[in-house]
Amino acid sequence: MAEFDSAGVKLHYEITGSGPELLLISGLGASRKSWLPVLPQLSERHTCITFDNRGAGLSDVPPGPYTIEQMSDDTAALLAHLGTGPVPAVGWSMGGVILQALLLDHPDTVSRAVLLSTLPSYTDVQHAWLDGLLALRAAGVDPVVLGTSGIAWGFTPYTLTDHTAVYAALQLGAADPEATSAAGFAAQAAAIRVFDRRPELSAITTPVLVLVGAEDVLTPPSQSLEIAERISGSRLVVLPRGGHGMVVEFPNPVLAAIEGFLG
């Protein structure tokens, strides 16, 4: 097990592959395992750095609420621990929010940034969606039921119409021994729902790709457009297929866009 200390919080990380380093930042309630479907492809070209944000996976779950800035500081501490940087980074969903804070507060740690299926601040719909997930977790519902309630927000009918495969995936997720606890999820949720540093985004000078799928209903393209408009010189790419989980559902065009930007 590889771990480091960030302000008294032990965080787990893993290094995979070879080549130039690439930092991968996971989303709300997700551990480093969220990258496993595409890690074999990415690790052919990169030394991939994956880690569990505080509250998730094998990392500590200190009392919440957390802030995005705390998780950004954790990320910077990881890079300092590894003695590396600046590195290219991809932040998915809440990982993209953490990456925005990293670009603002620790700009020397990132050489190029991909903001993948993410947001600049929460909408009313996102607040209501999150309230529902928090209520279900607090009620202790079965993990398969919990996953079923949220999966349609992440994937398109291309995947969802195959109920046999979907149910098998839900069961696999429910059996994960490192699944995020209700306390860890709530502490992270408190961070993302209040994040709003839109007026500061214009200060970012690091090259940025804002990447989203046209079918994303959780973090719709309008939110990516707003980020791109606020970061001068950033590049916005809206792929024709894919929702919030498009890096898993349609990996080839997503990875091609990322590699094209990084390369």
C-alpha positions in Angstrom: 0.0 0.0 0.0 1.3 3.5 -0.9 0.2 6.3 1.2 1.3 9.8 2.3 0.3 12.3 4.9 -1.6 15.5 4.0 -2.0 17.8 7.0 -2.5 14.7 9.3 -4.8 12.8 6.8 -3.4 9.6 5.4 -4.2 9.3 1.7 -3.8 6.3 -0.6 -2.2 6.5 -4.1 -1.0 4.2 -6.8 1.4 4.6 -9.7 0.8 2.6 -12.9 2.5 2.5 -16.3 5.5 4.2 -17.9 6.2 7.4 -19.8 5.4 11.0 -18.9 3.4 11.4 -15.7 -0.4 12.0 -15.8 -2.4 12.8 -12.7 -6.0 11.5 -12.6 -8.4 13.1 -10.1 -11.6 11.2 -9.2 -15.1 12.5 -8.7 -17.7 12.6 -5.8 -17.7 9.5 -3.8 -15.4 7.7 -6.3 -12.0 6.2 -5.5 -9.0 5.7 -7.8 -10.9 2.6 -9.1 -13.1 4.9 -11.2 -10.2 5.1 -13.7 -9.7 1.3 -14.0 -11.7 0.9 -17.2 -9.3 3.2 -19.1 -6.1 2.8 -17.0 -4.7 0.1 -19.2 -4.9 2.4 -22.3 -3.6 5.4 -20.5 -0.7 3.6 -18.8 0.6 2.5 -22.2 1.7 6.1 -22.7 1.8 7.6 -19.3 2.9 7.0 -15.7 -0.5 7.4 -14.2 -1.0 8.8 -10.7 -4.3 7.8 -9.2 -5.4 8.4 -5.6 -8.3 8.3 -3.2 -9.5 11.7 -2.2 -10.1 12.2 1.6 -13.3 10.3 2.5 -13.0 7.7 -0.3 -11.4 4.4 -1.0 -8.5 3.5 1.3 -7.9 7.1 2.4 -8.8 8.4 5.8 -12.3 9.7 6.5 -11.7 12.7 8.8 -14.9 14.4 10.1 -16.6 16.6 7.6 -17.6 18.8 6.1 -14.6 19.1 3.7 -13.8 21.9 1.2 -12.7 21.6 -2.4 -9.7 23.7 -1.4 -8.7 21.0 1.2 -8.9 18.3 -1.5 -6.9 20.6 -3.8 -4.3 21.0 -1.1 -4.2 17.2 -0.7 -3.5 16.8 -4.4 -0.7 19.4 -4.3 0.7 17.5 -1.2 0.7 14.3 -3.2 2.7 15.8 -6.0 5.1 17.3 -3.4 5.4 13.9 -1.8 6.3 12.3 -5.1 8.7 15.1 -5.9 7.1 15.7 -9.3 5.5 18.6 -11.1 4.3 20.4 -13.0 2.3 17.5 -14.4 -0.6 17.2 -16.8 -3.9 16.4 -15.0 -7.4 15.1 -15.8 -10.1 15.9 -13.4 -13.5 14.1 -13.8 -16.7 15.6 -12.4 -15.8 16.7 -8.8 -12.2 15.9 -9.8 -12.6 18.7 -12.4 -13.7 21.0 -9.6 -10.7 20.0 -7.5 -8.5 20.6 -10.6 -10.0 24.2 -11.0 -9.0 24.9 -7.4 -5.5 23.4 -8.0 -5.1 25.7 -11.1 -6.0 28.7 -9.0 -4.2 27.9 -5.7 -1.3 25.7 -6.8 -0.7 26.8 -10.5 2.9 25.6 -10.5 1.8 21.9 -10.0 -0.1 21.5 -13.3 1.3 21.8 -16.8 -1.9 21.1 -18.8 -5.4 20.5 -17.5 -8.3 18.5 -18.8 -11.6 19.5 -17.1 -13.7 16.4 -17.9 -17.5 16.3 -17.5 -17.4 18.9 -14.7 -19.0 22.1 -13.5 -18.2 25.7 -12.3 -20.9 25.8 -9.6 -24.0 23.8 -8.6 -27.4 24.3 -10.2 -30.7 23.8 -8.5 -31.1 20.5 -10.2 -27.7 19.3 -9.0 -28.6 20.3 -5.5 -31.8 18.3 -5.7 -30.0 15.3 -7.2 -27.5 15.4 -4.4 -30.1 15.7 -1.7 -31.7 12.5 -3.0 -28.4 10.6 -2.9 -27.7 11.8 0.6 -31.1 10.8 1.8 -30.8 7.3 0.4 -27.4 6.9 2.0 -28.6 8.2 5.3 -31.5 5.7 5.2 -29.0 2.8 4.6 -30.6 1.6 1.4 -29.2 -1.5 -0.4 -26.1 -0.5 -2.5 -27.7 -1.9 -5.6 -30.8 0.2 -5.1 -28.6 3.2 -4.4 -26.6 2.6 -7.6 -29.8 2.1 -9.7 -31.1 5.4 -8.5 -28.1 7.2 -9.9 -26.9 5.3 -12.9 -29.2 7.0 -15.4 -27.6 10.3 -14.6 -24.3 9.0 -15.7 -24.9 6.8 -18.7 -26.9 6.9 -22.0 -29.4 4.4 -23.4 -26.5 2.8 -25.3 -25.6 1.2 -22.0 -28.8 1.4 -19.9 -30.9 -0.7 -22.3 -28.9 -3.8 -21.5 -30.4 -4.6 -18.1 -28.4 -7.8 -17.6 -25.1 -6.0 -18.0 -26.2 -3.0 -16.0 -27.4 -5.2 -13.0 -24.1 -7.1 -13.1 -22.2 -3.9 -12.9 -24.3 -2.6 -10.0 -23.7 -5.9 -8.1 -20.0 -5.6 -8.7 -20.0 -2.0 -7.4 -22.0 -3.1 -4.3 -19.4 -5.7 -3.5 -16.5 -3.3 -3.5 -14.8 -3.6 -0.1 -13.5 -0.1 -0.5 -16.9 1.6 -1.2 -17.2 5.1 0.1 -19.0 5.4 3.4 -22.1 7.6 4.0 -19.9 9.9 6.2 -17.2 10.2 3.5 -19.7 10.9 0.8 -21.6 13.5 2.8 -18.3 15.3 3.7 -17.3 15.5 0.1 -20.8 16.5 -1.0 -20.7 19.4 1.4 -17.6 20.6 -0.4 -18.7 20.4 -4.0 -22.2 22.0 -3.5 -20.8 25.3 -2.2 -17.8 25.6 -4.6 -18.1 28.7 -6.8 -14.9 30.5 -7.9 -16.2 31.6 -11.2 -14.9 35.2 -10.9 -11.4 33.8 -10.4 -11.3 31.5 -13.4 -10.0 34.3 -15.7 -6.8 34.2 -13.7 -5.9 30.7 -15.0 -3.1 30.8 -17.5 -2.4 27.0 -17.7 -3.5 25.4 -21.0 -6.9 23.9 -20.4 -9.1 21.5 -22.3 -12.8 21.6 -21.3 -14.3 18.2 -22.4 -17.9 17.1 -22.2 -20.4 14.9 -23.9 -23.4 16.3 -25.7 -25.6 13.8 -23.8 -24.4 14.7 -20.4 -27.5 15.5 -18.3 -25.7 15.7 -14.9 -23.1 18.3 -15.9 -24.6 19.5 -19.2 -22.5 21.2 -21.9 -23.8 24.6 -20.9 -21.7 24.3 -17.7 -18.6 23.4 -19.7 -19.2 26.3 -22.0 -19.4 28.7 -19.0 -16.0 27.4 -17.8 -14.4 27.7 -21.2 -15.7 31.2 -21.6 -14.2 32.3 -18.3 -10.8 30.7 -18.9 -9.1 32.7 -21.6 -7.4 30.6 -24.3 -9.0 27.3 -23.1 -10.3 24.8 -25.6 -13.9 23.5 -25.5 -14.7 20.1 -27.1 -18.2 18.7 -27.0 -18.3 15.1 -28.2 -21.5 14.0 -30.0 -21.9 10.9 -27.9 -21.6 10.4 -24.2 -23.0 11.4 -20.9 -21.4 12.1 -17.5 -19.6 8.7 -17.6 -18.5 8.9 -21.3 -14.9 8.2 -20.4 -16.1 4.7 -19.5 -19.0 4.3 -22.0 -17.2 5.8 -25.0 -13.6 5.7 -24.1 -11.9 5.9 -27.5 -13.1 9.3 -28.6 -12.6 10.7 -25.1 -9.1 9.4 -24.8 -8.3 10.5 -28.3 -9.4 14.1 -27.3 -7.3 13.9 -24.2 -4.2 12.5 -25.9 -4.5 15.1 -28.7 -4.5 17.9 -26.2 -1.7 16.5 -24.1 0.5 15.4 -27.0 
